[in-house]
Amino acid sequence: MRENVLLIGGGGREHAIARALEDSEADLYACAGNRNPGIARIATGFETLETTNSKAVVEYAQAVDATIAVIGPEAPLEAGVADELEAAGVYPFGPKKDDARIETDKAFQRRFMREHDIPGCPAFETFDDPEAACDYIDEYDGDLVIKPAGLTGGKGVKVIGDQVTAEEGKEYIRDSDYDRIVLEERLIGEEFTVQALVANDGFETAPAVQDHKRAYEGDEGPNTGGMGSYSDASDELPFMTPEDYDEAVSIIEATVDALEDYRGILYGQFMLTDEGPKVIEFNARFGDPEAMNTLPVLETDFLDVLTAARNGNAPPTLEFAPKATVCKYAVPDGYPTEPEAGAKVRIDEESAGDALLYYASVDDREDGIYTTTSRSFAVVGLADSISDAEAIAEDALEAAGEEGLHMRHDIGKPDLVQQRIDHMNELRGE
């Protein structure tokens, strides 16, 4: 039977999912708050709607006779869209609202890890009283990470001793309208992500990826949703050992076991410390940009993953091409603090050359594609080495030009990758 797959979401991550299904035995339909021209080109139908509106999503799913739905972003998961789709007879590849709390409620996430003895959990405390949180900062011997308990699009975290001083951290807490705050020990090391595809108590993991959250080169500036990322031609990254990767996978396994009937993506963001991997956070969906590193090298038909889950089976063994990837985002000038929309995007799939082009948040007008105030598009290079993949991505950015756009050109460059290696060697005393 040919499947009708509904893709929910319209960002770069969802464009990558659409491409992963493009050559499958499925008719793809999509819905999102913004019309992504890359997804619209692939999809049989595209509906513009608010993806947190469960009723609207279900009505569109029924209108296109969807048999499977793939939920891309976190907001629809928090809104319970998966629950409503399942109640309507459409299989959702994405966790139900309660299970999505592993991402959408960071206080729950930490308590869940502690209650189930999941390894890699840092020391933490949760607060619903801002002044009590500030007192804890005064009393704590060391630096802390300040995390709003709810969703912030990757932009709400503040690190004392790195991004802010203790006094600035307390001012941030007092001035914010967050109702709950998590304070946890600052972890020192190198960040990496391992994404797992989970269904029916089984899971398969993808190669590790390193994202770059800071807006400016040299890891300077405010946090963003992610300015780009890279992966190597093996499971681990250059600063990791195979044992580091295996330890991260074992943490994911313990989490999947504790979650029980979880389905969809479980994204583990880790800090590789001198004591091994520690959990920064879990997400309940593919990363953006990490999906754009992972899905282009996935040789297993992604539709087979979806149908196996729907049919009550664990995911099939995943095969990945032994290729390195480098993803670089182009964002509007001033992003993320004062983004300036309205610049014309002067790149398409043909002018991207050997790179893959993924649209994210753009305004698709009759006379062309323009930037909004969010991340605009990403280019991804694939090659045998990180440096060669980086060169492919850079060529595509050069073709795009920089008028009205900002990019981090240092992502994936040899000197920045070597800094990561040197940092881990120093932490390990090597």
C-alpha positions as CSV (number, residue, x, y, z in Angstrom):
1,M,0.0,0.0,0.0
2,R,1.3,3.4,-0.9
3,E,1.5,5.6,2.2
4,N,0.2,9.2,2.5
5,V,2.7,10.9,4.9
6,L,1.9,14.2,6.5
7,L,4.9,16.4,7.5
8,I,4.2,18.9,10.2
9,G,6.5,21.9,10.3
10,G,8.2,24.2,7.8
11,G,11.8,24.8,8.8
12,G,15.2,23.5,7.6
13,R,14.8,20.3,9.7
14,E,11.4,19.6,8.0
15,H,12.9,20.3,4.5
16,A,15.5,17.7,5.3
17,I,12.8,15.2,6.3
18,A,10.9,16.0,3.1
19,R,14.0,15.2,1.1
20,A,14.5,12.0,3.0
21,L,11.0,10.9,1.8
22,E,11.2,12.3,-1.7
23,D,12.1,9.1,-3.4
24,S,10.1,6.8,-1.1
25,E,6.9,5.0,-2.0
26,A,4.8,7.6,-0.4
27,D,2.8,10.7,-1.3
28,L,4.0,13.6,0.9
29,Y,1.8,16.3,2.2
30,A,2.9,19.1,4.5
31,C,1.5,21.8,6.8
32,A,3.3,24.7,8.5
33,G,2.8,28.2,9.6
34,N,5.2,29.4,6.9
35,R,5.3,28.2,3.3
36,N,8.7,26.5,2.8
37,P,9.4,26.6,-1.0
38,G,11.7,23.6,-0.8
39,I,9.1,21.4,1.0
40,A,6.3,22.7,-1.4
41,R,8.4,21.6,-4.4
42,I,8.5,18.0,-3.0
43,A,5.0,17.8,-1.5
44,T,1.9,16.8,-3.3
45,G,0.0,19.3,-1.2
46,F,1.0,22.1,1.2
47,E,-1.4,23.8,3.7
48,T,-0.5,26.9,5.7
49,L,-1.9,26.6,9.2
50,E,-0.9,26.9,12.8
51,T,0.8,23.6,13.7
52,T,-0.1,23.9,17.4
53,N,-3.8,23.9,16.5
54,S,-4.5,20.2,16.9
55,K,-7.9,20.5,15.3
56,A,-6.6,22.2,12.1
57,V,-3.8,19.6,11.8
58,V,-6.1,16.7,12.3
59,E,-8.6,18.1,9.8
60,Y,-5.9,18.5,7.1
61,A,-4.6,15.0,7.9
62,Q,-8.0,13.5,7.3
63,A,-8.5,15.6,4.2
64,V,-5.4,14.1,2.6
65,D,-6.1,10.6,4.0
66,A,-2.8,10.6,5.9
67,T,-1.7,7.2,7.2
68,I,1.4,8.5,9.0
69,A,2.3,11.9,10.3
70,V,5.9,13.1,11.1
71,I,6.0,16.0,13.6
72,G,9.1,18.1,13.1
73,P,9.1,20.9,15.7
74,E,8.7,20.8,19.5
75,A,5.8,23.2,19.8
76,P,3.2,20.9,18.3
77,L,4.5,18.1,20.5
78,E,3.9,20.3,23.6
79,A,0.5,21.1,22.3
80,G,-0.5,17.4,22.1
81,V,-0.8,17.2,18.3
82,A,0.5,13.6,18.4
83,D,-2.3,12.6,20.9
84,E,-5.0,14.1,18.7
85,L,-3.7,12.5,15.5
86,E,-3.6,9.1,17.1
87,A,-7.1,9.5,18.4
88,A,-8.2,10.4,14.8
89,G,-6.6,7.2,13.5
90,V,-3.4,8.7,12.0
91,Y,-0.2,7.2,13.3
92,P,2.1,10.0,14.6
93,F,5.9,9.5,14.5
94,G,6.5,11.8,17.5
95,P,5.9,11.4,21.2
96,K,2.7,12.2,22.9
97,K,2.4,15.3,25.1
98,D,3.4,13.6,28.3
99,D,6.4,11.9,26.8
100,A,7.5,15.1,25.0
101,R,8.0,16.6,28.5
102,I,11.5,15.1,28.3
103,E,12.1,18.3,26.2
104,T,9.3,20.7,27.0
105,D,9.8,20.7,30.7
106,K,13.4,20.9,31.8
107,A,12.5,20.5,35.5
108,F,10.7,17.3,34.7
109,Q,13.6,16.2,32.6
110,R,16.1,16.5,35.4
111,R,13.8,14.9,38.0
112,F,13.0,12.1,35.6
113,M,16.7,11.4,35.1
114,R,17.3,11.4,38.9
115,E,14.3,9.2,39.7
116,H,15.3,6.6,37.1
117,D,19.0,6.7,37.9
118,I,19.9,7.6,34.3
119,P,23.6,8.3,34.1
120,G,25.1,11.6,33.1
121,C,22.8,13.8,35.0
122,P,24.5,16.9,36.5
123,A,23.7,18.3,39.9
124,F,20.7,20.6,39.7
125,E,17.9,22.3,41.6
126,T,14.6,23.7,40.4
127,F,12.9,26.9,41.6
128,D,9.5,28.7,41.1
129,D,10.6,31.6,43.3
130,P,13.1,33.9,41.6
131,E,14.6,35.2,44.8
132,A,15.2,31.6,46.0
133,A,17.0,31.0,42.8
134,C,19.1,34.1,43.2
135,D,20.0,33.0,46.8
136,Y,21.1,29.7,45.5
137,I,23.5,31.4,43.1
138,D,25.0,33.4,46.0
139,E,25.5,30.2,48.0
140,Y,26.7,27.9,45.3
141,D,30.4,27.2,45.1
142,G,31.1,27.4,41.4
143,D,29.4,28.4,38.2
144,L,25.9,27.5,37.2
145,V,23.8,27.2,34.1
146,I,20.4,29.1,34.2
147,K,17.7,27.3,32.3
148,P,14.0,28.3,32.0
149,A,12.0,25.1,32.5
150,G,9.9,25.6,29.3
151,L,10.7,26.0,25.6
152,T,12.8,29.0,24.5
153,G,13.9,28.0,21.0
154,G,17.5,27.4,22.2
155,K,17.9,31.0,23.2
156,G,16.9,31.1,26.9
157,V,20.0,29.5,28.6
158,K,22.5,31.7,30.3
159,V,25.9,30.3,31.5
160,I,27.5,32.0,34.5
161,G,31.2,32.3,34.0
162,D,30.9,32.3,30.3
163,Q,28.0,34.4,29.0
164,V,27.1,36.3,32.1
165,T,28.4,37.1,35.6
166,A,26.6,35.9,38.7
167,E,25.1,39.3,39.2
168,E,24.0,39.5,35.5
169,G,22.5,36.0,35.9
170,K,20.4,37.1,38.9
171,E,19.3,40.2,37.1
172,Y,18.2,37.9,34.1
173,I,16.2,35.7,36.4
174,R,14.5,38.7,38.2
175,D,13.7,40.5,34.9
176,S,12.3,37.4,33.1
177,D,8.7,36.2,33.2
178,Y,9.7,32.5,33.4
179,D,7.6,30.8,36.1
180,R,10.2,28.0,36.8
181,I,14.0,28.0,36.6
182,V,16.4,25.2,36.7
183,L,19.9,25.8,38.0
184,E,22.5,23.2,37.3
185,E,26.3,22.8,37.6
186,R,28.2,24.2,34.6
187,L,29.8,21.4,32.6
188,I,33.2,22.0,31.0
189,G,34.0,20.1,27.8
190,E,32.9,19.8,24.2
191,E,29.2,19.6,23.2
192,F,27.9,16.9,20.9
193,T,24.6,15.4,19.9
194,V,23.5,11.9,19.2
195,Q,20.0,11.4,17.7
196,A,18.1,8.2,18.2
197,L,15.1,6.9,16.2
198,V,12.8,5.2,18.7
199,A,9.8,2.9,18.4
200,N,8.3,0.0,20.2
201,D,11.0,-0.2,22.8
202,G,13.8,-0.3,20.2
203,F,16.1,2.4,18.9
204,E,18.8,3.1,16.4
205,T,21.3,5.9,16.7
206,A,22.9,8.3,14.1
207,P,26.5,9.6,14.0
208,A,27.4,12.3,16.4
209,V,27.0,16.0,15.4
210,Q,28.4,19.2,16.9
211,D,26.2,22.2,16.7
212,H,27.4,25.8,17.0
213,K,24.9,27.9,19.1
214,R,26.7,31.2,19.3
215,A,25.9,33.8,16.7
216,Y,29.4,34.9,15.8
217,E,32.7,33.4,14.8
218,G,34.9,32.1,17.5
219,D,31.9,31.1,19.6
220,E,31.1,34.7,20.5
221,G,27.8,36.5,20.9
222,P,24.4,35.4,22.0
223,N,22.9,32.0,21.7
224,T,20.8,31.2,18.6
225,G,18.8,28.2,17.4
226,G,22.0,27.0,15.8
227,M,24.3,28.6,13.2
228,G,25.6,25.3,11.8
229,S,27.0,21.9,12.6
230,Y,29.3,19.2,11.4
231,S,29.7,15.4,11.5
232,D,32.5,13.1,10.6
233,A,32.6,10.0,8.3
234,S,32.4,7.8,11.4
235,D,30.0,7.7,14.4
236,E,32.2,9.8,16.6
237,L,33.6,13.3,16.1
238,P,37.4,14.1,15.9
239,F,37.6,15.0,19.6
240,M,35.8,11.8,20.7
241,T,36.7,8.2,21.1
242,P,34.5,5.3,20.1
243,E,34.0,4.6,23.8
244,D,32.7,8.2,24.3
245,Y,30.1,7.6,21.6
246,D,29.1,4.2,23.1
247,E,28.7,5.7,26.5
248,A,26.4,8.4,25.1
249,V,24.4,5.6,23.4
250,S,24.1,3.8,26.7
251,I,22.6,6.9,28.3
252,I,20.1,7.1,25.5
253,E,19.3,3.4,26.0
254,A,18.6,3.9,29.7
255,T,16.4,6.8,28.9
256,V,14.4,4.9,26.3
257,D,13.9,2.1,28.8
258,A,12.7,4.5,31.4
259,L,10.3,6.3,29.0
260,E,8.8,2.9,28.0
261,D,6.3,3.5,25.1
262,Y,8.2,6.4,23.5
263,R,8.1,6.9,19.7
264,G,9.8,9.4,17.4
265,I,13.2,11.0,17.8
266,L,15.1,11.2,21.1
267,Y,17.9,13.7,20.7
268,G,20.6,13.6,23.4
269,Q,22.7,16.7,23.7
270,F,25.8,15.9,25.7
271,M,28.9,17.6,27.1
272,L,32.0,15.5,26.8
273,T,33.8,16.1,30.0
274,D,37.0,14.7,31.5
275,E,34.7,12.2,33.2
276,G,32.9,11.2,30.0
277,P,29.6,12.3,28.5
278,K,27.1,14.3,30.7
279,V,23.6,15.2,29.6
280,I,23.0,18.9,28.8
281,E,19.4,18.2,27.7
282,F,17.1,15.8,25.7
283,N,14.9,16.9,22.8
284,A,11.9,15.1,21.5
285,R,12.6,15.7,17.8
286,F,15.3,16.0,15.3
287,G,17.7,18.8,15.9
288,D,17.8,21.8,13.6
289,P,20.4,22.0,12.1
290,E,21.5,18.4,13.1
291,A,18.8,16.8,10.9
292,M,20.5,18.3,7.9
293,N,23.7,16.5,8.8
294,T,22.1,13.2,9.5
295,L,19.3,12.6,7.0
296,P,21.4,13.2,3.8
297,V,23.8,10.4,4.8
298,L,21.0,8.0,5.9
299,E,21.0,5.2,3.3
300,T,18.1,3.3,4.9
301,D,14.7,4.5,3.5
302,F,13.3,6.8,6.1
303,L,9.8,5.6,5.1
304,D,10.8,2.1,6.3
305,V,11.5,3.6,9.8
306,L,8.0,5.1,9.8
307,T,6.2,2.1,8.6
308,A,8.1,-0.2,11.0
309,A,7.0,2.0,13.9
310,R,3.4,2.2,12.8
311,N,3.3,-1.6,12.4
312,G,4.5,-2.2,15.9
313,N,8.2,-3.0,15.2
314,A,11.4,-1.6,16.3
315,P,13.3,0.6,13.8
316,P,15.3,-1.3,11.1
317,T,19.1,-1.3,11.4
318,L,20.2,2.1,10.0
319,E,22.9,2.4,7.4
320,F,24.7,5.7,7.0
321,A,27.1,6.6,4.2
322,P,30.6,7.1,5.5
323,K,30.7,10.8,4.7
324,A,31.5,13.9,6.7
325,T,28.9,16.8,6.6
326,V,29.2,20.5,7.3
327,C,26.0,22.6,7.6
328,K,26.1,26.4,7.7
329,Y,23.1,28.7,8.2
330,A,22.5,32.0,6.6
331,V,20.5,34.3,8.9
332,P,19.2,37.9,8.5
333,D,21.5,40.7,9.5
334,G,21.1,41.5,13.2
335,Y,20.0,38.0,14.1
336,P,19.1,36.9,16.8
337,T,18.7,40.2,18.8
338,E,17.6,42.7,16.2
339,P,17.0,40.8,12.9
340,E,16.3,42.8,9.8
341,A,13.9,41.0,7.4
342,G,13.3,41.7,3.7
343,A,16.6,40.8,2.0
344,K,16.3,38.9,-1.2
345,V,17.7,35.3,-1.1
346,R,19.9,34.9,-4.1
347,I,20.5,31.2,-4.1
348,D,18.6,28.2,-5.4
349,E,19.3,24.5,-5.7
350,E,21.2,25.0,-9.0
351,S,23.4,27.9,-7.8
352,A,24.2,26.0,-4.6
353,G,26.6,23.8,-6.7
354,D,27.6,20.6,-5.0
355,A,26.0,21.6,-1.7
356,L,22.5,20.7,-0.5
357,L,20.2,23.7,0.0
358,Y,17.6,23.7,2.8
359,Y,15.1,26.6,3.2
360,A,14.1,27.5,6.7
361,S,12.0,30.6,7.5
362,V,11.6,32.6,4.3
363,D,9.0,34.7,2.6
364,D,8.1,33.1,-0.7
365,R,6.8,36.0,-2.9
366,E,5.9,36.2,-6.6
367,D,9.1,38.0,-7.4
368,G,11.4,35.9,-5.3
369,I,12.3,34.5,-1.9
370,Y,13.0,37.0,1.0
371,T,14.3,36.7,4.5
372,T,12.1,36.9,7.6
373,T,13.4,37.6,11.1
374,S,14.4,33.9,11.7
375,R,17.1,31.7,10.2
376,S,16.8,31.8,6.4
377,F,18.4,28.8,4.8
378,A,21.2,26.3,5.3
379,V,23.8,24.8,2.9
380,V,25.3,21.4,3.5
381,G,28.5,19.9,2.1
382,L,29.1,16.2,2.0
383,A,32.5,14.7,1.4
384,D,35.0,12.1,2.6
385,S,36.5,14.6,5.2
386,I,35.2,17.5,7.3
387,S,37.5,20.0,5.5
388,D,36.3,19.0,2.1
389,A,32.7,19.1,3.2
390,E,33.3,22.6,4.6
391,A,34.8,23.8,1.4
392,I,31.6,22.7,-0.5
393,A,29.4,24.5,2.0
394,E,31.6,27.7,1.7
395,D,31.4,27.7,-2.1
396,A,27.6,27.7,-1.7
397,L,27.6,30.6,0.7
398,E,29.8,32.5,-1.6
399,A,27.3,32.0,-4.4
400,A,24.5,33.2,-2.0
401,G,26.3,36.4,-1.3
402,E,26.2,38.3,2.0
403,E,23.8,41.2,1.2
404,G,21.4,41.3,4.1
405,L,22.7,38.1,5.5
406,H,25.0,36.9,8.2
407,M,26.9,33.5,8.3
408,R,29.5,31.8,10.5
409,H,32.2,30.9,8.1
410,D,34.4,29.2,10.7
411,I,32.1,26.2,11.2
412,G,33.9,23.0,10.1
413,K,37.2,24.8,9.3
414,P,40.3,22.8,10.3
415,D,41.6,25.3,12.9
416,L,38.2,25.3,14.8
417,V,38.0,21.5,14.7
418,Q,41.6,21.3,16.0
419,Q,40.7,23.7,18.9
420,R,38.0,21.2,19.9
421,I,40.6,18.3,19.8
422,D,43.1,20.4,21.8
423,H,40.5,21.3,24.3
424,M,39.6,17.7,25.0
425,N,43.2,16.6,25.2
426,E,43.9,19.4,27.7
427,L,40.9,18.4,29.9
428,R,42.0,14.7,29.8
429,G,45.6,15.6,30.6
430,E,46.9,14.3,27.3
